[in-house]
Amino acid sequence: MKIAIVAAELAPWAKAGGLADVIAALPLALKRAGADPVVIVPAYRGLAEALGAHPVGTPHNGQMAAPITVAMGPGSEQFSLLEGRLPDDIPVYLIDHPGFFDRDGIYGDRNGDYPDNLRRFAFFGRAAATLAADVIHPDVLHAHDWHAAMAPIAARGDPELAGRLRDVLTAFTIHNLAFQGIFDSAEFPILNLDPAYLSADCLEFHGRINLVKAAVVLADGVSTVSPTYAREIMEGPEFGFGLEGVFRARADRFRGILNGADYTTWSPAHDPFIAATYDAAEPEGKRRCRGALRAELDLTGSASTPVVAMITRLTPQKGVDLMAEVFDDMMAAGIELVILGNGEPTWEDFLRNESSRYSDRLRTRFGFDEALAHRIQAGADMFLMPSRFEPCGLTQMYAMHYGTAPIVRATGGLRDTVTDFDPSAGIGTGFVFEDYRGGALLEAVRRAVGEFHVNAPWRQLMTNDFAADFSWDRAAREYLSWFAELRSPPAAPA
C-alpha cells in the first residue's frame, strides 16, 4: 500500500507542535509494517538543505523537471519539486515556492499569523493533490490538519483532479479541532471550486469558509488522534467547536487512532541530551539526571522536594488558567516547578511575575529548546498536563517512558494513556483528575506529592511508567487496517 502523507510540519526542522513529531515518526512505522510511505511538505527555509533534497529529475537524468502549475483563483502559481530522504530511505517531496514558504515562520511571525495563510495552504494542498496524481500515484492520500485539508478537498471537489485520483483513497486526520482553517468567504475564489461547494453541506460555516469541515465532508475517511477525542468531538460544542453534527454524519467513516510515541528519539536508554542514560532495569541514572537539571536551572530548594515539569504552549487549552487559579496553593504543596514553553503574553507575564515571587523553586524558559525538553523529561519527578482538552498529547507518553509520573486531566488522549495510581494495588501510571476545576488539579498534585515521599509505592509507580508502551508500530497497524477497511466495498445487504 503506497501512502502519500501530506502535512505542513516535519520534526525536527519544521515544528510548531506535536503534528511535526507525528509526521516524522508515522512514515517509519508504516514502512516497518510493510507499507510504502512518502511524505509531502512545503519547502521551508533551510528544510531542503537539511534533508539533502535535490530537484526531481537530477541526478537521474541530468535534467531538471519543469515547474508545475496550480490554478489559484483567476490566475495560477508554479512550484518546483524537490526530493529528499528521511531515515529508512523514505522519500520526502518538497513543494518549492519561495514566495509562500521561504519565511522565518511556518504559520506566522511575532506579528501574528501570516495574512495570506489561506492562499499559502490552499496552494499547498492543491499542489500535493497534483503531485499525487502526476508523480506519486499512491493508493492512499493521507492529509493532516487544516493546512493540508485542500488536498482531499481538491481530490474530490475538482472535477479534473477527481478523475485522475478516482482510484486513490483520501483520508483526513485531525490533530486539533481548535484550528479549522476558517477564513472570510470572500476568499472562496482562491480555491477554484464550483460555487455549489460554498454551502452549509460543505465549506460554508456561519458565513465563512471552513477547510476542516469541507475535508471531513469530502474525504473517504476521517480520523482523529485518540479514541476518547473522537467521542468528545461528536458529543457536543464544548469539544466539537460547531462540527459535532458533521462528525456524527460521518460516524461510519470516522475513527479515533491513538498517536504513538517515538521511542527512537525519546528514550532515556540512549538519549544524547541527558546527564546519564537509564532504563527500567537500571534506573539509577534518573537520579543523576534529576541532580543535573536542578543544578542547570539553579533550583535552590531542598533536594528532597519533588520536581514537577511542564513543556507546553501557554494557552488556556493546556490548562494554564487552571494552574494560575491555584498557583500559590500548588507551590505550598511543596514542589519545585520547571516550565518550558511560550504562548499568550498574558500567561508569559503571569509566569514572569510568579518567578520573582518563587525565585528558589520556580524556573520558566520561554521558547522551545529540544535538548532542554529531553533534560526536563529525564530530570523531573512528575509531569503536569491539566489540559482543558487534549486531542492526544505526546509529552505524557514521553514522560512515562522516562519514569516521570504524569499528572493529567481525564480528557482526550490523556484519558486513553494515563491510569490513576492506586498505591494499595500497585497499579496505575499517574495521577488523574476529572473536573476542570482548580481544586481538582490541586488535589491531584497533593496526592502525587504525598506518594512521592513514600518510597515503595513511588518505585512501583516508576516501574509501571517504564512498562507503558505506546509505540508507533501499534498505531501504524491500526492505520493500515483502517485504510484497507475503507477501500473494501460495503457488504451486500442480507
Buried (B, 14 or more C-beta within 10 A) or exposed (E): BBBBBBBBBBBEBBBBBBBBBBBBBBBBBBBBBEBBBBBBBBBBBEBBEEBEBBBBBEEEEEEEBEEBEBBBBEEEBEBBBBBBEBEEEBBBBBBBBEEBBBBEBBBBEEEEEBEBBBBBBBBBBBBBBBBBBEBBEBBBBBBBBBBBBBBBBBBBBBEEBBEBBEEBBBBBBBBBBEBBBBBEBEBBEBBBBEEEBBEEEBBBBEEBBBBBBBBBBBBBBBBBBBBBBBBBBBEEEEBBBBBBEBBEBBEEBBBBBBBBBBBEBBBBEEBEBBBBBBBBEEBEBBEBBBBBBBEBBEBEBEEEBBBBBBBBBBBBBBBBBBBBBBBEBBBEBBBBBBBBBBBBEEBBEBBEEBBEEBEEBBBBBBEBBEEBBBBBBBBBBBBBBBBBBBBBBBBBBBBBBBBBBBBBBBBBBBBBBBBBBEBEEBEBBBBBBEEBBBEBBBBBBBBBBEBBEEEEBBEBBBBBBBEBEBBBBBBBBBBBEBBEEBBEEEEEEE
